[in-house]
């Protein structure tokens, strides 16, 4: 079986990875941390009031982890879509004669 290389496929993969890298770096990280209260927790205070939500930019390791986890899925989906598009296009061109 010969490995076929397509510039169109490379362009699709490069575009998908560029979007993936941009999203991995720009999407914020939401972290919920417990709030420290001096003297302990007042009586009757709900637990929800003891949590603080922090929204921040991802660290380099978090962005890398996003790229690794999302990258496999993104490349797989784009390759499947490219293959399906090529398959449908070639079927339409090589169909039976009309009329």
C-alpha positions in Angstrom: 0.0 0.0 0.0 1.5 3.3 -1.1 1.2 6.3 1.2 -0.4 9.1 -0.6 0.4 12.7 0.3 -2.0 15.5 -0.5 -1.3 19.2 -0.1 -5.0 19.8 0.5 -5.0 17.4 3.4 -1.9 19.1 4.8 -3.6 22.5 4.5 -6.7 21.2 6.3 -4.5 19.7 9.1 -2.4 22.9 9.4 -5.5 25.1 9.6 -7.2 22.8 12.2 -4.0 22.8 14.4 -3.6 26.6 14.1 -7.2 27.0 15.4 -6.6 24.4 18.1 -3.4 26.2 19.3 -5.2 29.6 19.4 -8.1 28.1 21.3 -5.9 26.3 23.8 -4.0 29.5 24.6 -6.9 31.9 24.6 -9.7 30.0 26.4 -9.7 30.9 30.1 -9.3 28.4 32.9 -12.0 28.5 35.7 -10.7 27.3 39.1 -12.8 27.0 42.2 -10.9 27.3 45.4 -12.0 27.3 49.0 -12.2 30.6 50.8 -10.2 30.9 54.0 -12.2 32.5 56.8 -10.4 33.6 59.9 -11.9 31.9 63.0 -13.6 29.1 61.1 -16.9 29.0 59.3 -19.7 31.1 60.9 -22.8 29.1 61.9 -25.5 28.9 59.2 -23.3 29.9 56.3 -24.0 27.7 53.2 -21.0 25.8 51.8 -21.4 27.6 48.4 -20.4 30.8 50.1 -17.1 29.3 51.1 -15.9 28.8 47.5 -14.2 31.4 45.3 -14.2 31.1 41.5 -11.1 32.4 39.7 -10.9 32.9 36.0 -7.4 33.1 34.5 -5.3 32.4 31.4 -3.9 28.9 31.2 -0.4 28.1 32.1 2.0 26.6 29.5 1.4 23.1 30.8 -2.4 23.5 30.8 -2.3 24.8 27.2 0.0 21.9 26.2 -2.3 19.4 27.8 -5.3 20.9 25.9 -3.4 20.6 22.6 -2.5 17.0 23.3 -6.0 16.0 24.3 -7.9 18.0 21.8 -5.3 17.6 19.0 -5.9 13.9 18.5 -9.7 14.4 18.3 -9.4 17.4 16.0 -7.1 15.7 13.5 -9.2 12.6 13.6 -12.4 14.5 12.9 -10.8 16.6 10.1 -9.3 13.5 8.5 -12.6 11.7 8.6 -14.4 14.7 7.1 -11.7 15.1 4.4 -11.9 11.4 3.5 -15.8 11.5 3.4 -15.7 14.6 1.2 -13.3 13.0 -1.2 -15.2 9.8 -1.2 -18.5 11.5 -2.0 -17.0 13.7 -4.6 -15.3 10.8 -6.4 -18.5 8.8 -6.3 -20.4 11.6 -8.0 -17.9 12.0 -10.8 -17.7 8.3 -11.5 -21.4 7.5 -11.3 -23.3 5.7 -14.0 -24.1 7.7 -17.2 -27.4 9.6 -17.2 -30.0 9.3 -19.8 
